[in-house]
Amino acid sequence: MKINKVVIWVLIIAGIFSLLWLLGKNNASSSESKSIGTNLVAPETLYDFGTISMRNGNVSKVFEVINSTSEDIKVPSLTTSCMCTRAYFVESDGSKSGPFGMPSMGFVPKLNKTIKAGQTADIEVVYDPNAHGPAGVGMIDRFVYLEDANGNKLQFEIKAIVTP
């Protein structure tokens, strides 16, 4: 009887430490993955729309991207993590390329743009709360990836709580 109590307490303590370790690992990986090796920077990489309604339609957010280096950076790829999210590349002159979407959901064109040294560009992210139908209510977390010619990625994240 006494041995069973000891085993139970050891399992409880091990479970608590495992949970704390997993939570710490998830927080570390989410903050490290926003800019993976790229020289492109963004003042803001996360935007929370708060609560949005399906009946109000699409919502969008524009993220600024800065080439803070002294060399031009080629960006061949702009993709999203889900079919409900589209991304557009907006150059400093206002010209817009896109939409770019999820790679596994059909053809996604290559971006093939260059952000000149010291210049900025915008990434417009459009989320469609109706894309998943009635099953799409609740918390959403979507990502957009801007990839440079070396395969380094700048990650943008949008969140929302979708209601009917």
Buried (B, 14 or more C-beta within 10 A) or exposed (E): EEEEEEEEEEEEEEEEEEEEEEEEEEEEEEEEEBBEEBBBBBEEBBBEBEEBEBEEEEBEBEBEBBBEEEEEBEBBBBBBBBBBBBBBBBBEEEEEBBBBBBEEEEEBEEBEBBBEEEBBBBBBBBBBBBBBEEEBBEEBEBBBBBBBEEEBBBBBBBBBBBEE
